[in-house]
Structures are given as C-alpha cells and as structure tokens.
C-alpha cells in the first residue's frame, strides 16, 4: 500500500489547521453538544457519573468530528466536485481518507486539550492512560471515518447525507456508552453495540480510567473493526461515479 504522504499532509492542512484559522467559531459550535451532554449528565447524576462523561467525552468528540469530516467529503464529492479532481490524479481513496483523518485530528486539537485539562482537574489522567487514550482516539477516528465514508459514498444527494450523519451521530455518541457506565448494558446488548466503533472505545476508556473493569477483548474488537472498516472503505465504498 503506497500512500501519497505529500497529498495527505496537504489535505490535512487544508481541512484542519487552515480551517481552524478561517472558521475558529466552528470549534465553539463543535463543542456545544458534548459539553452540554457533559453538563446534563453531571446535573442529573449529581456529579456521580461525571467521570464517565469525561472519559467518554473525548471519544464522543473524535467520533463527532469524524462524522462531520465524512459529511464534508460528501459535499466535496457532490457539490464542489473536488473528488473528481482528485480522481484525475494518482491520488487514491486511502490517501483521500487519511488526509481527511489528519485534518479531523488537527481540527480536534482544541477539544482534545480541553478534555485532557478537565480529566487532569478530576485527577483521572496518568501518563499511561494518556498514551493509551491517544491510541484509542486514533483507532476510533480511523474506524469511524472509514465506516461513515463507506456509507455516505453511496448517497447521491447532499441533503440526504445530513440526515444520515445526524442518525449516525446519535447511534455512535448517545446510544453507545460514551457518557454512562457500560456495565449498565446487558452483555448481549453490549456486544451488539460493539459493532459501533465508539462502543469498544468507550469501554476501553472507562477501563483505562479505572472506572469499570478493563476489557481487553474490546481492544481486539476495535483493532479488528479498524482493519475491516478501512478495507471496506478501500474496496467497497464508491470512489468513482458511474
């Protein structure tokens, strides 16, 4: 697999750092949903579930940004015809996606720093779970964006992509145990929800932060999903229009 590193870096800069400079107010809007859920969880549980929301909030943020990135790619493909220009070059679909993933990470830097600061203030962060959390964030971003990119590649109208993105966002960030203990869910249901990348990522985060028993099986599931969804995005998703 030969990747076009120069293109990936350029695409990441275009959709990440450059976008932050020109549209910084979107960062505030991007933080509204997870921070509001954080507030609601803290108030309704009288602070009891706040550590869970802090542990899963970073996963939720990475997933949300991945979904928005996939929506951006849909606009590039259908409205701006940017993807047609890329197809005409030697750039492949993985270069395209990895460039968007890099941009998503760059776009997430303010959110990551905010959540890490909150985790530190609640004494949840250690050097070990910091490194592991970054690894989980990378995996969940690759898996989520690959999955969503594959689904949205078959959408023919931009308006439909908005509705699909909203439904995926609800599934991946609200229904998945990102803001509440995964032990609240029966094991049979948990393994069904594990098809969503945010579920094993959230379970891992709760284990890493010492909030619930660690499940290394979920790490295996997340790794497998990352590979499978990336394969689907490369070989199944529609790259060229018929």
DRENDO-1510 file (C-alpha; in Angstrom, 1 decimal, always signed):
<recs>
REC; n; res; u; v; w
REC; 1; UNK; +0.0; +0.0; +0.0 .
REC; 2; UNK; +1.8; +3.1; -1.2 .
REC; 3; UNK; +0.4; +6.3; +0.3 .
REC; 4; UNK; +0.9; +9.8; -1.1 .
REC; 5; UNK; +2.3; +11.4; +2.0 .
REC; 6; UNK; +2.6; +14.9; +0.4 .
REC; 7; UNK; -1.1; +14.8; -0.5 .
REC; 8; UNK; -2.2; +13.6; +2.9 .
REC; 9; UNK; -0.3; +16.4; +4.6 .
REC; 10; UNK; -1.7; +19.0; +2.2 .
REC; 11; UNK; -5.3; +17.7; +2.6 .
REC; 12; UNK; -4.9; +17.6; +6.4 .
REC; 13; UNK; -3.7; +21.1; +6.5 .
REC; 14; UNK; -6.5; +22.3; +4.2 .
REC; 15; UNK; -9.3; +20.7; +6.2 .
REC; 16; UNK; -7.6; +21.0; +9.6 .
REC; 17; UNK; -5.2; +23.9; +10.6 .
REC; 18; UNK; -6.2; +26.2; +7.7 .
REC; 19; UNK; -9.9; +25.7; +8.5 .
REC; 20; UNK; -9.3; +26.4; +12.2 .
REC; 21; UNK; -7.7; +29.7; +11.3 .
REC; 22; UNK; -10.5; +30.8; +9.0 .
REC; 23; UNK; -13.5; +29.3; +10.8 .
REC; 24; UNK; -12.5; +29.2; +14.5 .
REC; 25; UNK; -16.0; +29.9; +15.7 .
REC; 26; UNK; -17.0; +26.4; +14.4 .
REC; 27; UNK; -14.8; +25.0; +17.2 .
REC; 28; UNK; -17.1; +26.5; +19.7 .
REC; 29; UNK; -20.2; +25.1; +17.9 .
REC; 30; UNK; -18.5; +21.8; +17.7 .
REC; 31; UNK; -18.0; +21.7; +21.5 .
REC; 32; UNK; -21.6; +22.6; +22.3 .
REC; 33; UNK; -23.2; +19.1; +22.1 .
REC; 34; UNK; -20.6; +17.1; +24.1 .
REC; 35; UNK; -20.2; +19.8; +26.7 .
REC; 36; UNK; -24.0; +20.2; +27.0 .
REC; 37; UNK; -24.3; +16.4; +27.5 .
REC; 38; UNK; -21.5; +16.6; +30.0 .
REC; 39; UNK; -23.4; +19.2; +31.9 .
REC; 40; UNK; -26.7; +17.3; +31.8 .
REC; 41; UNK; -25.0; +14.1; +32.9 .
REC; 42; UNK; -23.3; +15.9; +35.8 .
REC; 43; UNK; -26.5; +17.6; +36.9 .
REC; 44; UNK; -28.9; +14.6; +36.7 .
REC; 45; UNK; -26.4; +12.3; +38.4 .
REC; 46; UNK; -25.4; +14.9; +41.0 .
REC; 47; UNK; -21.8; +14.5; +39.7 .
REC; 48; UNK; -21.7; +10.8; +40.2 .
REC; 49; UNK; -21.4; +9.9; +36.5 .
REC; 50; UNK; -19.3; +13.0; +35.6 .
REC; 51; UNK; -16.0; +11.0; +35.5 .
REC; 52; UNK; -17.6; +8.6; +33.0 .
REC; 53; UNK; -18.7; +11.5; +30.8 .
REC; 54; UNK; -15.2; +13.0; +31.0 .
REC; 55; UNK; -13.7; +9.6; +30.0 .
REC; 56; UNK; -16.1; +9.1; +27.1 .
REC; 57; UNK; -16.4; +12.7; +26.1 .
REC; 58; UNK; -13.1; +12.6; +24.2 .
REC; 59; UNK; -14.3; +9.5; +22.3 .
REC; 60; UNK; -17.6; +11.3; +21.5 .
REC; 61; UNK; -15.7; +14.3; +20.2 .
REC; 62; UNK; -13.5; +12.3; +18.0 .
REC; 63; UNK; -16.4; +10.3; +16.6 .
REC; 64; UNK; -18.4; +13.5; +16.0 .
REC; 65; UNK; -15.6; +15.2; +14.2 .
REC; 66; UNK; -15.1; +12.0; +12.1 .
REC; 67; UNK; -18.8; +12.1; +11.1 .
REC; 68; UNK; -18.6; +15.8; +10.2 .
REC; 69; UNK; -15.5; +15.1; +8.1 .
REC; 70; UNK; -17.3; +12.4; +6.2 .
REC; 71; UNK; -20.1; +14.8; +5.6 .
REC; 72; UNK; -17.5; +17.3; +4.3 .
REC; 73; UNK; -16.2; +14.7; +1.9 .
REC; 74; UNK; -19.8; +14.2; +0.6 .
REC; 75; UNK; -20.0; +17.9; -0.1 .
REC; 76; UNK; -16.6; +17.7; -1.8 .
REC; 77; UNK; -17.9; +14.9; -4.0 .
REC; 78; UNK; -21.4; +16.1; -4.8 .
REC; 79; UNK; -21.4; +19.9; -4.7 .
REC; 80; UNK; -17.8; +21.1; -5.1 .
REC; 81; UNK; -16.8; +18.2; -7.4 .
REC; 82; UNK; -13.4; +18.3; -5.6 .
REC; 83; UNK; -13.3; +14.5; -5.5 .
REC; 84; UNK; -13.4; +14.4; -9.3 .
REC; 85; UNK; -10.2; +16.5; -9.4 .
REC; 86; UNK; -8.5; +14.1; -7.0 .
REC; 87; UNK; -9.6; +11.0; -9.0 .
REC; 88; UNK; -8.0; +12.5; -12.1 .
REC; 89; UNK; -4.6; +12.4; -10.3 .
REC; 90; UNK; -2.7; +9.4; -9.0 .
REC; 91; UNK; -4.2; +10.0; -5.6 .
REC; 92; UNK; -6.2; +7.1; -4.3 .
REC; 93; UNK; -9.2; +6.7; -1.9 .
REC; 94; UNK; -6.9; +5.9; +1.1 .
REC; 95; UNK; -4.8; +9.0; +0.5 .
REC; 96; UNK; -8.0; +11.0; +0.4 .
REC; 97; UNK; -9.4; +9.5; +3.6 .
REC; 98; UNK; -6.1; +9.6; +5.5 .
REC; 99; UNK; -5.8; +13.3; +4.6 .
REC; 100; UNK; -9.3; +13.9; +5.9 .
REC; 101; UNK; -8.4; +11.9; +9.1 .
REC; 102; UNK; -5.4; +14.1; +9.6 .
REC; 103; UNK; -7.5; +17.2; +9.2 .
REC; 104; UNK; -10.0; +15.8; +11.7 .
REC; 105; UNK; -7.2; +15.3; +14.2 .
REC; 106; UNK; -5.9; +18.8; +13.7 .
REC; 107; UNK; -9.5; +20.2; +14.0 .
REC; 108; UNK; -9.9; +18.2; +17.2 .
REC; 109; UNK; -6.8; +19.6; +18.9 .
REC; 110; UNK; -8.7; +22.4; +20.9 .
REC; 111; UNK; -11.3; +19.8; +22.0 .
REC; 112; UNK; -8.6; +17.3; +23.0 .
REC; 113; UNK; -6.7; +19.8; +25.1 .
REC; 114; UNK; -9.9; +20.9; +26.8 .
REC; 115; UNK; -10.9; +17.4; +27.7 .
REC; 116; UNK; -7.4; +16.5; +28.9 .
REC; 117; UNK; -7.5; +19.6; +31.1 .
REC; 118; UNK; -10.8; +18.5; +32.6 .
REC; 119; UNK; -9.5; +15.0; +33.1 .
REC; 120; UNK; -6.5; +16.4; +34.9 .
REC; 121; UNK; -8.6; +18.6; +37.1 .
REC; 122; UNK; -10.5; +15.5; +38.3 .
REC; 123; UNK; -7.3; +13.5; +38.8 .
REC; 124; UNK; -8.3; +11.0; +36.1 .
REC; 125; UNK; -5.2; +11.3; +33.9 .
REC; 126; UNK; -2.0; +9.4; +34.2 .
REC; 127; UNK; +0.9; +9.1; +31.7 .
REC; 128; UNK; -0.2; +5.5; +31.0 .
REC; 129; UNK; -3.8; +6.2; +30.2 .
REC; 130; UNK; -2.8; +9.4; +28.3 .
REC; 131; UNK; -0.8; +7.3; +25.9 .
REC; 132; UNK; -3.5; +4.7; +25.6 .
REC; 133; UNK; -6.2; +7.3; +25.2 .
REC; 134; UNK; -4.4; +8.8; +22.2 .
REC; 135; UNK; -4.1; +5.3; +20.7 .
REC; 136; UNK; -7.8; +4.7; +21.2 .
REC; 137; UNK; -8.6; +8.1; +19.7 .
REC; 138; UNK; -6.6; +7.3; +16.6 .
REC; 139; UNK; -8.2; +3.9; +16.2 .
REC; 140; UNK; -11.8; +5.2; +16.7 .
REC; 141; UNK; -11.2; +8.0; +14.3 .
REC; 142; UNK; -9.9; +5.7; +11.5 .
REC; 143; UNK; -12.7; +3.2; +12.1 .
REC; 144; UNK; -15.5; +5.7; +12.3 .
REC; 145; UNK; -14.5; +7.8; +9.3 .
REC; 146; UNK; -13.9; +4.7; +7.2 .
REC; 147; UNK; -17.4; +3.4; +8.2 .
REC; 148; UNK; -19.2; +6.7; +7.6 .
REC; 149; UNK; -17.2; +7.4; +4.4 .
REC; 150; UNK; -18.3; +4.0; +3.0 .
REC; 151; UNK; -22.0; +4.6; +3.8 .
REC; 152; UNK; -22.1; +8.2; +2.5 .
REC; 153; UNK; -20.2; +7.2; -0.7 .
REC; 154; UNK; -23.5; +5.7; -1.9 .
REC; 155; UNK; -25.5; +8.9; -1.1 .
REC; 156; UNK; -26.5; +10.8; -4.3 .
REC; 157; UNK; -27.8; +14.0; -2.7 .
REC; 158; UNK; -26.2; +16.2; -0.1 .
REC; 159; UNK; -29.4; +16.8; +1.8 .
REC; 160; UNK; -29.7; +13.0; +2.5 .
REC; 161; UNK; -26.2; +13.0; +3.9 .
REC; 162; UNK; -27.2; +15.5; +6.6 .
REC; 163; UNK; -30.0; +13.2; +7.8 .
REC; 164; UNK; -27.7; +10.1; +7.7 .
REC; 165; UNK; -25.0; +12.0; +9.6 .
REC; 166; UNK; -27.4; +13.0; +12.3 .
REC; 167; UNK; -28.7; +9.4; +12.7 .
REC; 168; UNK; -25.1; +8.1; +12.8 .
REC; 169; UNK; -24.1; +10.7; +15.4 .
REC; 170; UNK; -27.0; +9.7; +17.7 .
REC; 171; UNK; -26.1; +6.0; +17.4 .
REC; 172; UNK; -22.3; +6.5; +17.9 .
REC; 173; UNK; -22.3; +9.1; +20.6 .
REC; 174; UNK; -25.6; +8.8; +22.5 .
REC; 175; UNK; -26.7; +5.2; +22.4 .
REC; 176; UNK; -23.1; +3.9; +22.7 .
REC; 177; UNK; -21.9; +4.0; +26.3 .
REC; 178; UNK; -19.8; +7.1; +25.9 .
REC; 179; UNK; -21.5; +9.1; +28.7 .
REC; 180; UNK; -22.6; +6.3; +31.1 .
REC; 181; UNK; -21.1; +3.1; +32.5 .
REC; 182; UNK; -21.0; +0.3; +30.1 .
REC; 183; UNK; -22.0; -2.1; +32.9 .
REC; 184; UNK; -25.5; -0.6; +32.7 .
REC; 185; UNK; -25.9; -2.6; +29.5 .
REC; 186; UNK; -26.6; -6.3; +29.4 .
REC; 187; UNK; -23.6; -8.2; +27.9 .
REC; 188; UNK; -25.6; -9.5; +25.0 .
REC; 189; UNK; -26.7; -5.9; +24.1 .
REC; 190; UNK; -23.2; -4.6; +24.6 .
REC; 191; UNK; -21.7; -7.0; +22.1 .
REC; 192; UNK; -24.4; -6.0; +19.6 .
REC; 193; UNK; -23.5; -2.3; +20.2 .
REC; 194; UNK; -19.8; -3.2; +19.8 .
REC; 195; UNK; -20.3; -3.1; +16.0 .
REC; 196; UNK; -20.2; +0.7; +16.5 .
REC; 197; UNK; -16.5; +1.8; +16.9 .
REC; 198; UNK; -17.4; +4.2; +19.7 .
REC; 199; UNK; -18.6; +1.3; +21.9 .
REC; 200; UNK; -15.3; -0.6; +22.3 .
REC; 201; UNK; -13.5; +2.7; +22.5 .
REC; 202; UNK; -15.8; +4.0; +25.4 .
REC; 203; UNK; -15.4; +0.6; +27.2 .
REC; 204; UNK; -11.7; +0.9; +26.9 .
REC; 205; UNK; -11.6; +4.4; +28.2 .
REC; 206; UNK; -13.7; +3.5; +31.3 .
REC; 207; UNK; -11.3; +0.7; +32.0 .
REC; 208; UNK; -8.2; +2.8; +31.4 .
REC; 209; UNK; -9.5; +5.5; +33.8 .
REC; 210; UNK; -10.2; +2.9; +36.4 .
REC; 211; UNK; -14.0; +3.5; +36.4 .
REC; 212; UNK; -15.0; +0.0; +35.3 .
REC; 213; UNK; -13.3; -3.4; +34.8 .
REC; 214; UNK; -10.9; -3.4; +31.9 .
REC; 215; UNK; -12.0; -5.4; +28.9 .
REC; 216; UNK; -9.0; -6.2; +26.6 .
REC; 217; UNK; -11.4; -8.0; +24.3 .
REC; 218; UNK; -12.8; -4.6; +23.3 .
REC; 219; UNK; -9.3; -3.6; +22.2 .
REC; 220; UNK; -9.2; -6.6; +19.9 .
REC; 221; UNK; -12.7; -5.7; +18.6 .
REC; 222; UNK; -11.7; -2.1; +18.0 .
REC; 223; UNK; -8.5; -3.2; +16.2 .
REC; 224; UNK; -10.5; -5.7; +14.1 .
REC; 225; UNK; -13.1; -3.1; +13.2 .
REC; 226; UNK; -10.5; -0.5; +12.2 .
REC; 227; UNK; -9.0; -3.0; +9.8 .
REC; 228; UNK; -12.4; -4.2; +8.4 .
REC; 229; UNK; -13.9; -0.8; +8.0 .
REC; 230; UNK; -10.7; +0.5; +6.4 .
REC; 231; UNK; -10.8; -2.4; +4.0 .
REC; 232; UNK; -14.5; -1.7; +3.2 .
REC; 233; UNK; -13.7; +2.0; +2.6 .
REC; 234; UNK; -10.9; +1.0; +0.2 .
REC; 235; UNK; -12.5; -1.8; -1.8 .
REC; 236; UNK; -16.3; -1.5; -1.3 .
REC; 237; UNK; -17.1; +2.2; -1.0 .
REC; 238; UNK; -17.9; +4.1; -4.2 .
REC; 239; UNK; -14.8; +6.1; -5.3 .
REC; 240; UNK; -15.7; +6.8; -8.9 .
REC; 241; UNK; -19.1; +7.8; -10.0 .
REC; 242; UNK; -20.7; +5.6; -12.7 .
</recs>
